[in-house]
Amino acid sequence: MYILGFHPVDVLLIVAYLAAITYVGKRTVGKVRSQEDFFMAGRSVGKLLQYFMNMATIIDASNAVSTASFAFSKGLAGVWLLLAPIFSGPYYWFIAGWFRRVRLITMAELFDERFKSKFLSVFYASVGIWLTVILAGMSYKITFRTFEAMTIKPVEKCTVAEKQQMDLFKEYDQLNKLYKAKQLPPENIERYKALDSMYLKEQIKASISYTPASWFYILYTIFVGAYVIMGGLKATVWNNVIQGLLIFAFSIMMIPLALVKLGGWSIFAAKVPEHMLSMFGSGLDEFSLGSIAAFLLANYVIGITGHQGNMAHNGSAKDEITARVGGLGGNYTKRVLTIMWALCGLLAYALYQSSISDPDTAWGVMSNNLLGVGLRGIMIAGILAANMAALACNCVYLSALFVRNLYKPFVQNKTERHYINVSRIAIAGVLLLAIYIAVHYKSLIDIIKMQPLLNIIFGAPVMLLLFWKRLTLKAVYIQVIICTMLFAVLPEILPLFSSVQHSKWLTQQTSEQTVTRSTSATQQDVDKGLASTVGQKIRKEFIIPPASLYFDSVARSNPEDANSSMTGLGRLKAELVVGRMTGLDLQNMKPSTLMTLRYLIASLLPFIILIPVSLITRDKGLEKNIARFYVKMKTKVIADRELDKAELQKSYDNPTRFDHLKLFPNSNWEFCKWDKDDTWGVLASTALTVGILLAFWLLIRTLVH
């Protein structure tokens, strides 16, 4: 007897995992006595638990599934969306120490502490809560997509309407391949465009699943919320050990099974086109060396500095060396696993390229076909573990922001128990809002590409306030308001208006481009006389299809009518609208150039506002407050709470205590000279970066040759 396609053994394993994490939550609920316990695990987390917390928190199943999806559709170049932070290792070593030294509970409190601005902390909390909801929604959607792919309904059990959807999708998939290979007959172009619009609107599907979205989201919300509502970060930290081990299991198990099914590395390499094994893309998609660098700057340098979870990730450690070691270990573990996930995507391509049409389902289809009884249960438990770990921490960030920065300022002098209970209600609220995001956004890659643009809003001012005394409150106000409108409000609000959705200017696409590239000949090429043997290097023409400039995608209003107007789908790319207004010719740019431009505009604009405005404005009456803030940032954290408090008081009594350590004396820049811990951390992270990338490169070279 199977339950939604699962063997009873698999169901028992999944139930056992859910019971275990719920039990941990129940055991920790009595140990939560204060907000610091609930939000920061009592600031008592050691190195091993800190490692598992950081690793499990920054790794969710969306990372595995989306990386496999990118690799399946775009080759290894797609891996850089998650591998790019490997270059930020030294920077992460430093920010872990900074956010532990600040000794706060939420990121919003930074603005109150530095500028004495309640309004700015409230504004950060509001934006941060929305970002957390987006992350939670992405986690929901990934888990559902994977369950869908692992619970496929047999064709004989599908309804007539469902069979029709699948038949239309098969036709679309065949026409799409011919179109991209420049082999589509002219008489089929209109049919292709009609089916393409239906695909973009999700009116046709590759397969039908047993799993109904509504019931899945309800049950998932109940289980994921149970332990974090009970135990907060304390329960999350302990559960992350279980979840971390399951993450390793589900990340690794499919590689040997897929290789055995294929017949080894040589057959795998022969079935994957050479351009898909390029580390920096072929120029036909969005990923090139320039776009990867721009994405790294936007998301993993500027954006990550203002991330809502920095305080919980680092502030929960008992001291700063613990925060640094745990953070660095978790970061590099994710990069190694990212390469494994990309390999899974390529293995899925080698095995199922003719049957998988939606890349987002590659992980699920591969799991469904390769894993036997028991292993499927471990895979599902691992996916749940990864998503729950990340989602639990996101919920803790949100509840902390809501209670401490939105609720407590207006409802004061209540007991700790009262504020903890309000936090639990807030967690339930974010889980429900996450369902809306999961349903509203259609593409996983659109969510991932959108996220850094939102993080930059506060990432830039947080980066400057940590190091630059001259940053003023007025500059931050102006920058945050402008960037919030451009990157968060207008892209979501404007598409709701029909005039914007159907605007001829905003629904423009790039010009169709034909490029010639070197590739390995297929049997079809040999049959056409383009090559003498399969695998021979030849030059072929490929089409770069038109891409939407200002929306995530565009489609015909009526897919059946060739003369119907185009309509914008998804989010409006306001940063590219800004680029066009400066006179840039976007229509003839390649996708990788557009992506580079998009992230560079988003990265540079906040600083173009912050620095000049700060230089022409002043913050009066904050001199003493600013001095206390920066001397605290130079005072190392001691694990013993009483000793740390005494050391901090010495710094407050003498704000110039560490001025001799400044890298630029008598300036407004607060960078300090490296000490022994800084030097060893930079050397270790650099060595890890070089080692992992070298191993990655050698693997690719082995496959190519």
C-alpha positions in Angstrom: 0.0 0.0 0.0 1.4 3.4 -1.1 0.5 6.8 0.4 0.8 9.6 -2.2 3.4 7.4 -4.0 5.4 6.8 -0.8 6.2 3.4 0.7 5.0 3.0 4.4 8.7 2.7 5.4 9.4 6.1 3.9 6.3 7.6 5.7 7.6 6.2 9.0 11.0 7.8 8.6 9.4 11.1 7.8 7.0 10.9 10.8 10.0 9.9 13.0 11.9 13.0 12.0 8.9 15.3 12.6 8.3 13.7 16.0 12.0 14.1 16.9 12.1 17.9 16.2 8.8 18.4 17.9 10.1 16.6 21.0 13.2 18.9 21.0 10.9 21.9 20.9 8.9 20.6 23.8 12.0 19.9 25.9 13.3 23.5 25.4 10.1 25.4 26.0 10.6 25.4 29.7 14.2 26.7 29.4 13.1 29.9 27.6 12.7 32.5 30.3 13.8 35.8 28.6 13.8 37.4 25.2 17.6 36.8 25.1 16.9 33.1 25.5 14.1 33.0 22.8 15.9 35.3 20.3 19.6 34.6 21.0 19.7 31.2 22.7 21.1 32.9 25.8 24.3 33.9 24.0 25.8 30.6 25.1 26.3 28.6 21.8 29.6 26.9 21.5 31.7 26.3 18.3 30.2 22.9 17.3 26.6 24.0 17.8 27.4 27.4 16.2 28.8 25.6 13.1 25.7 23.4 12.8 23.4 26.4 13.3 25.2 28.5 10.6 25.5 25.6 8.2 21.9 24.4 8.6 20.5 28.0 8.6 22.2 29.2 5.4 21.4 25.9 3.6 17.8 25.1 2.8 16.4 22.8 0.2 15.8 25.7 -2.1 19.6 26.0 -2.5 19.9 22.3 -3.6 16.9 22.3 -5.8 17.5 25.7 -7.4 21.2 25.0 -8.0 20.3 21.7 -9.7 17.7 23.6 -11.7 20.2 26.2 -12.8 22.8 23.5 -13.7 20.2 21.5 -15.6 19.0 24.5 -17.7 22.2 26.7 -17.9 25.1 24.4 -17.1 27.7 24.9 -14.4 27.6 28.7 -14.9 24.3 28.7 -13.0 26.1 27.4 -9.9 27.6 30.9 -9.2 24.3 32.2 -7.8 25.3 30.2 -4.7 29.0 29.6 -5.2 29.9 33.3 -5.6 30.1 33.9 -1.8 33.2 31.7 -1.7 35.2 34.8 -2.6 33.6 36.6 0.4 35.1 34.2 3.0 37.6 36.8 4.4 34.9 39.4 4.7 32.6 37.0 6.5 35.4 36.3 9.0 35.4 40.0 9.9 31.6 40.6 10.0 31.0 37.7 12.3 33.2 39.5 14.9 31.7 42.9 14.3 28.1 41.7 14.8 29.1 39.8 18.0 30.8 42.9 19.4 27.8 45.2 18.8 26.0 43.1 21.5 22.5 43.8 20.3 19.5 41.5 19.6 18.1 42.8 16.3 19.7 44.6 13.3 17.1 47.4 13.6 18.7 48.3 17.0 21.8 49.3 15.2 20.1 52.5 13.9 18.8 53.4 17.3 22.2 52.8 18.9 24.2 54.7 16.3 21.7 57.5 15.3 19.2 57.5 18.2 16.5 57.1 15.6 13.5 55.1 16.5 11.9 55.8 13.2 14.8 54.3 11.2 14.8 51.2 13.4 11.0 50.9 12.8 11.5 51.3 9.1 14.3 48.7 9.0 12.1 46.3 11.0 9.2 46.7 8.5 11.4 46.1 5.5 13.2 43.3 7.2 10.0 41.5 8.1 8.9 41.7 4.4 12.3 40.3 3.3 11.9 37.5 5.9 8.5 36.6 4.5 9.9 36.4 1.0 12.6 34.0 2.1 10.0 31.9 3.9 7.8 31.9 0.9 10.7 30.7 -1.3 11.3 27.9 1.2 7.7 26.9 1.0 7.6 26.9 -2.8 10.8 24.8 -3.1 9.5 22.2 -0.7 6.2 22.0 -2.5 7.9 21.7 -5.9 10.0 18.8 -4.7 7.1 17.0 -3.2 5.2 17.5 -6.5 8.0 15.9 -8.4 8.2 13.0 -6.0 4.5 12.3 -6.1 3.8 12.2 -9.8 0.4 10.8 -10.7 0.5 7.9 -13.3 -0.9 8.9 -16.7 -3.7 6.3 -16.5 -5.0 8.0 -13.3 -5.1 11.5 -14.8 -8.3 13.2 -16.0 -8.9 14.2 -19.6 -8.1 17.8 -18.9 -4.8 16.9 -17.1 -3.8 14.7 -20.0 -4.5 17.6 -22.4 -2.2 19.9 -20.3 0.6 17.3 -20.5 0.2 16.7 -24.3 0.3 20.5 -25.0 3.4 20.8 -22.8 5.2 18.0 -24.8 4.4 19.8 -28.0 5.7 23.1 -26.6 8.9 21.4 -25.3 9.6 20.0 -28.8 9.0 23.3 -30.5 11.1 25.2 -27.9 14.1 23.0 -28.6 13.8 23.5 -32.3 13.4 27.2 -31.9 16.6 27.6 -29.8 18.5 25.4 -32.2 17.3 27.6 -35.1 15.5 24.7 -36.7 11.8 25.7 -36.2 9.9 25.8 -39.5 8.4 29.3 -40.1 4.9 27.9 -40.3 5.2 26.7 -36.6 6.4 30.0 -35.1 2.9 31.3 -34.2 2.0 27.9 -32.6 5.2 28.1 -30.6 4.5 31.6 -29.4 1.0 30.7 -28.3 2.2 27.6 -26.4 5.0 29.7 -24.9 2.5 32.2 -23.5 0.5 29.3 -22.0 3.6 27.9 -20.4 4.5 31.3 -18.8 1.0 31.5 -17.4 1.3 27.9 -16.1 -1.7 26.8 -18.2 0.2 23.7 -19.4 2.2 21.3 -17.3 4.8 18.5 -17.8 3.2 16.3 -15.2 0.4 16.1 -12.6 1.1 15.5 -9.0 -0.9 13.8 -6.2 0.1 16.5 -3.8 -2.5 19.3 -3.6 -0.9 22.7 -2.9 -3.4 23.8 -0.3 -3.2 20.8 2.0 0.6 20.7 1.6 1.0 24.3 2.8 -1.3 23.8 5.7 0.4 20.6 7.0 3.8 22.0 6.4 3.0 25.2 8.4 1.7 23.2 11.4 4.9 21.1 11.6 7.5 23.8 10.8 5.9 26.2 13.3 5.6 23.7 16.2 9.1 23.6 17.5 10.2 27.1 16.8 7.1 28.6 18.4 7.8 26.5 21.5 11.5 26.9 21.9 12.7 29.8 19.7 16.4 29.9 18.8 17.2 27.5 21.6 15.1 24.7 20.0 16.4 25.7 16.5 20.1 25.4 17.6 19.6 21.9 18.9 17.4 20.7 16.0 20.0 22.1 13.6 22.4 19.2 14.6 19.8 16.7 13.4 19.0 18.7 10.4 22.6 19.3 9.5 23.3 15.6 9.4 20.3 15.0 7.2 21.4 17.8 4.9 24.7 16.0 4.3 22.8 12.8 3.6 20.3 14.2 1.0 23.1 16.3 -0.7 25.4 13.3 -1.4 23.2 10.2 -1.8 22.1 10.7 -5.4 25.5 11.2 -7.0 26.8 7.6 -6.8 23.3 6.2 -7.7 23.1 8.4 -10.8 26.6 7.5 -11.9 25.9 3.8 -11.5 22.7 4.2 -13.6 24.6 6.1 -16.3 27.5 3.8 -16.4 30.3 6.0 -15.1 32.0 9.4 -15.5 32.9 8.9 -19.1 29.3 8.3 -20.2 28.2 11.2 -18.1 30.7 13.5 -19.7 29.7 12.4 -23.2 26.0 13.1 -22.6 26.5 16.7 -21.3 27.3 19.4 -23.9 30.7 21.0 -23.4 29.2 24.5 -23.1 27.3 23.3 -20.0 30.7 22.5 -18.4 32.0 26.1 -18.7 32.5 27.7 -15.3 31.5 31.1 -16.6 28.8 30.4 -19.1 28.6 30.4 -22.9 27.3 34.0 -23.3 23.8 32.7 -24.1 22.4 33.1 -20.6 22.7 35.6 -17.7 25.8 34.1 -16.2 29.2 35.5 -17.2 32.3 36.6 -15.3 31.0 40.2 -15.1 27.4 39.3 -14.1 28.7 36.9 -11.4 31.0 39.6 -10.0 28.1 42.1 -9.9 25.8 39.6 -8.2 28.5 38.8 -5.7 29.0 42.5 -4.9 25.2 43.2 -4.6 24.2 40.1 -2.6 27.2 38.7 -0.7 29.1 41.9 0.2 26.7 44.8 0.4 23.4 42.9 0.9 24.6 40.4 3.4 25.9 43.2 5.7 22.4 44.4 6.3 20.8 40.9 6.5 18.2 40.5 9.2 19.8 37.4 10.7 23.3 38.8 11.4 22.6 39.3 15.1 21.1 35.9 15.7 23.7 34.1 13.6 26.6 35.8 15.4 25.2 37.3 18.6 24.2 33.8 19.9 27.8 32.7 20.1 29.4 32.8 23.5 32.3 35.0 22.2 33.5 36.4 18.9 36.0 33.7 18.0 33.2 31.2 18.3 31.0 33.3 16.0 33.8 33.6 13.5 34.7 29.8 13.4 31.1 28.7 13.3 30.2 31.2 10.5 33.2 30.4 8.4 32.7 26.7 8.7 29.0 26.9 7.8 29.8 29.2 4.8 32.4 26.9 3.3 30.4 23.8 3.9 27.6 25.3 1.8 30.0 26.0 -1.1 31.2 22.4 -1.2 27.6 21.2 -1.1 26.7 23.7 -3.8 29.2 22.0 -6.2 27.6 18.6 -5.4 24.1 20.0 -6.1 25.3 21.3 -9.4 26.6 17.9 -10.3 23.2 16.5 -9.4 21.7 18.9 -11.9 24.1 17.8 -14.7 23.5 14.2 -13.8 19.7 14.8 -14.1 20.4 16.4 -17.5 22.4 13.4 -18.7 19.7 11.0 -17.5 16.4 12.8 -18.1 17.0 15.6 -20.5 14.3 14.3 -22.9 11.7 13.9 -20.2 12.3 16.9 -17.8 10.9 20.1 -19.3 10.6 22.2 -16.1 14.2 22.5 -14.6 12.7 23.3 -11.2 11.5 19.7 -11.0 14.9 18.1 -11.9 15.8 17.3 -8.3 12.4 15.7 -7.5 12.3 13.7 -10.7 15.8 12.4 -10.0 14.9 11.5 -6.5 11.8 9.8 -7.6 13.6 7.6 -10.1 16.8 6.8 -8.4 15.9 6.4 -4.7 14.5 3.1 -3.3 12.5 2.4 -0.2 13.9 4.1 2.8 16.2 6.4 0.8 13.2 8.3 -0.4 12.1 8.8 3.2 15.6 10.1 4.1 15.5 12.4 1.1 12.2 13.9 2.1 13.3 14.2 5.8 16.5 15.9 4.6 14.5 18.4 2.5 12.2 19.1 5.4 15.2 19.4 7.7 17.0 21.9 5.5 13.9 24.0 4.9 12.8 23.9 8.5 16.2 24.9 9.8 16.3 28.0 7.5 12.7 28.8 8.0 12.9 28.5 11.8 15.7 31.0 12.0 13.9 33.4 9.6 10.9 33.2 11.9 13.1 34.0 14.9 14.6 37.1 13.2 11.1 38.3 12.2 9.6 37.8 15.6 12.5 39.7 17.2 12.1 42.6 14.8 8.4 42.7 15.3 8.4 42.5 19.1 11.4 44.6 20.0 11.2 47.3 17.3 7.5 47.5 16.3 5.5 46.2 19.3 7.5 46.9 22.4 8.0 50.7 21.8 4.2 51.1 21.9 3.4 48.4 24.5 5.9 49.0 27.3 6.5 47.6 30.8 5.2 44.1 30.1 6.7 40.9 31.5 9.2 38.9 29.6 6.6 36.1 29.2 4.2 38.6 27.5 6.8 39.5 24.9 7.8 35.9 24.3 4.1 35.0 23.7 3.7 37.9 21.3 6.8 36.6 19.4 5.1 33.2 19.1 2.1 34.8 17.5 4.3 36.8 15.1 5.9 33.5 14.0 2.5 32.0 13.2 1.8 35.2 11.2 4.9 35.0 9.0 4.3 31.4 8.2 0.8 32.3 6.9 2.2 35.2 4.9 4.8 33.0 3.4 2.1 30.9 1.7 1.0 34.0 -0.2 4.6 34.5 -1.5 4.8 30.9 -2.5 1.6 31.2 -4.5 2.3 34.7 -5.9 5.8 34.1 -7.4 5.9 31.6 -10.2 9.7 31.2 -10.7 12.3 30.3 -8.1 15.1 32.0 -10.0 13.0 35.3 -10.1 12.8 35.2 -6.3 16.6 34.6 -5.9 17.5 37.3 -8.4 15.1 39.8 -6.6 16.4 39.2 -3.1 19.8 41.0 -3.3 18.1 44.1 -4.6 16.0 44.3 -1.5 18.9 43.5 0.9 20.9 46.4 -0.6 18.4 48.9 0.7 19.8 48.6 4.2 23.1 46.8 3.4 24.8 49.9 2.2 24.0 52.1 5.2 24.9 49.3 7.6 28.2 48.8 5.9 29.0 52.5 6.2 27.8 53.0 9.7 30.1 50.2 10.9 33.2 52.1 9.7 32.5 55.7 8.8 31.9 58.3 11.5 30.8 60.9 9.0 27.6 59.0 7.9 24.6 61.1 8.8 21.0 60.3 9.7 19.7 62.6 6.9 21.7 60.8 4.3 20.4 57.4 5.5 16.8 58.7 5.5 17.1 60.0 1.9 18.9 56.9 0.6 16.5 54.4 2.3 13.4 56.2 1.0 14.6 56.4 -2.6 15.9 52.8 -2.7 12.9 51.4 -1.0 10.6 53.0 -3.6 12.9 51.9 -6.5 13.7 48.3 -5.4 10.7 47.3 -3.2 7.6 49.4 -3.5 7.3 50.4 -7.2 8.3 46.9 -8.6 5.5 45.3 -6.7 2.8 48.0 -6.9 3.1 49.2 -10.5 2.4 45.8 -12.1 -1.0 45.8 -10.4 -2.1 48.6 -12.8 -3.4 47.4 -16.2 -1.8 50.4 -18.0 1.6 49.3 -16.7 1.1 45.6 -17.3 0.2 46.3 -21.0 2.5 49.3 -21.6 4.2 48.9 -24.9 7.4 50.5 -23.5 7.6 48.4 -20.4 6.8 45.1 -22.2 9.7 45.5 -24.7 12.0 42.6 -25.2 15.6 42.3 -26.3 16.3 41.7 -29.9 16.6 38.1 -31.0 20.3 37.4 -31.5 22.1 34.7 -33.4 25.5 33.7 -32.1 28.1 31.1 -33.3 29.9 29.0 -30.8 32.1 25.9 -30.6 30.3 22.7 -29.6 30.6 19.0 -29.7 28.8 17.4 -32.7 25.7 15.3 -32.1 24.5 12.4 -34.1 22.0 14.8 -35.7 24.9 17.0 -36.8 26.7 14.0 -38.4 23.5 13.0 -40.2 23.3 16.5 -41.7 26.9 16.4 -42.8 28.1 19.1 -40.4 30.6 16.7 -38.8 32.2 13.3 -39.6 32.0 11.9 -36.1 30.0 12.4 -32.9 32.0 14.6 -30.5 33.9 16.4 -33.2 34.4 20.1 -32.5 32.3 22.2 -34.8 31.0 25.7 -35.0 27.2 26.1 -34.9 24.7 28.9 -34.8 22.4 29.3 -31.8 19.6 31.7 -31.0 19.5 33.9 -27.9 15.7 34.2 -27.6 14.2 37.7 -26.9 14.1 38.3 -23.1 11.9 40.7 -21.2 13.7 44.0 -20.4 11.6 45.4 -17.6 9.4 42.5 -16.3 10.4 39.0 -15.1 8.8 37.8 -18.3 6.2 38.9 -20.9 3.5 36.9 -22.7 0.6 37.5 -25.0 -2.6 38.6 -23.3 -4.4 36.0 -25.3 -2.1 33.1 -26.2 -4.4 32.0 -29.0 -4.4 35.5 -30.7 -1.2 36.4 -32.6 -2.3 40.1 -32.6 -3.1 40.4 -28.9 -1.0 42.8 -26.9 1.9 41.7 -24.7 1.4 41.7 -20.9 4.1 41.9 -18.2 4.4 39.0 -15.8 6.0 39.2 -12.3 8.1 42.0 -10.9 9.1 45.2 -12.6 12.9 45.7 -12.9 13.1 49.3 -11.8 16.9 49.4 -11.8 16.9 48.7 -15.6 14.3 51.4 -16.1 16.8 53.7 -14.4 19.5 52.4 -16.7 17.4 53.1 -19.8 16.6 56.6 -18.5 20.4 57.3 -18.5 20.5 56.6 -22.2 21.7 53.0 -22.3 20.7 50.9 -25.2 19.3 47.8 -23.4 17.5 46.2 -26.3 20.6 45.0 -28.0 22.4 43.8 -24.9 22.9 40.1 -24.0 21.2 38.6 -21.0 24.5 38.5 -19.0 25.1 42.2 -19.7 21.6 43.1 -18.5 22.1 41.1 -15.3 25.5 42.8 -14.7 24.0 46.3 -15.3 21.0 45.5 -13.1 23.2 44.6 -10.0 25.8 47.4 -10.6 23.0 50.0 -10.6 21.5 48.6 -7.5 24.9 48.3 -5.7 26.3 51.8 -6.6 23.1 53.9 -6.3 22.9 53.8 -2.4 26.5 55.0 -2.1 26.0 57.7 -4.7 23.3 59.0 -2.4 24.8 58.3 1.0 28.3 59.7 0.7 27.6 63.2 -0.9 24.6 63.8 1.3 26.6 62.9 4.4 29.4 65.3 3.4 27.0 68.3 3.2 24.9 67.5 6.3 25.7 67.1 10.0 24.2 65.1 13.0 24.3 67.6 15.9 24.4 66.4 19.5 25.4 62.8 18.7 29.2 63.1 19.2 29.2 61.3 22.6 26.9 58.6 21.3 29.0 58.0 18.2 32.2 57.8 20.3 30.6 55.1 22.6 29.4 53.2 19.6 32.8 52.9 17.9 34.7 52.1 21.1 32.3 49.3 21.8 33.0 48.0 18.3 36.7 47.8 19.2 36.1 46.0 22.5 36.5 42.2 22.1 33.8 40.0 23.6 34.7 37.9 26.6 32.7 34.7 27.2 32.3 35.5 30.9 29.3 37.9 31.0 30.5 39.8 34.1 34.0 40.3 32.8 32.7 41.4 29.4 30.5 44.0 31.1 33.4 45.3 33.1 35.7 45.5 30.0 33.0 47.4 28.1 32.6 49.9 30.9 36.3 50.6 30.7 35.8 51.5 27.1 32.9 53.7 27.8 34.9 55.6 30.4 37.7 56.1 27.9 36.3 56.3 24.3 39.8 56.9 22.8 41.1 53.7 24.4 41.8 51.9 21.1 42.5 54.9 18.8 46.1 53.8 18.5 44.8 50.7 16.6 43.1 52.7 13.8 44.4 52.0 10.4 43.8 55.6 9.3 44.6 57.8 12.4 42.9 61.2 12.7 40.3 60.3 10.1 36.6 59.5 10.2 37.3 55.9 9.1 37.2 53.3 11.9 39.1 50.4 10.3 41.6 48.8 12.7 44.9 47.1 12.1 44.8 43.3 11.9 45.6 41.3 15.0 46.7 37.6 15.1 43.1 36.3 14.9 42.3 38.5 11.9 45.5 37.4 10.0 45.0 33.7 10.6 41.3 34.0 9.7 42.1 35.7 6.3 44.8 33.2 5.5 42.6 30.2 6.4 39.6 31.5 4.4 41.7 32.3 1.4 43.3 28.9 1.4 39.8 27.3 1.6 38.6 29.4 -1.3 41.5 28.5 -3.5 41.4 24.8 -2.5 37.7 24.4 -3.2 37.8 26.3 -6.5 40.9 24.4 -7.6 39.1 21.1 -6.9 36.1 22.3 -8.8 38.2 23.3 -11.8 40.1 20.0 -11.9 36.7 18.1 -11.8 35.5 20.1 -14.8 38.8 19.6 -16.7 38.4 15.9 -16.1 34.9 15.8 -17.5 35.8 17.9 -20.5 38.8 15.7 -21.5 
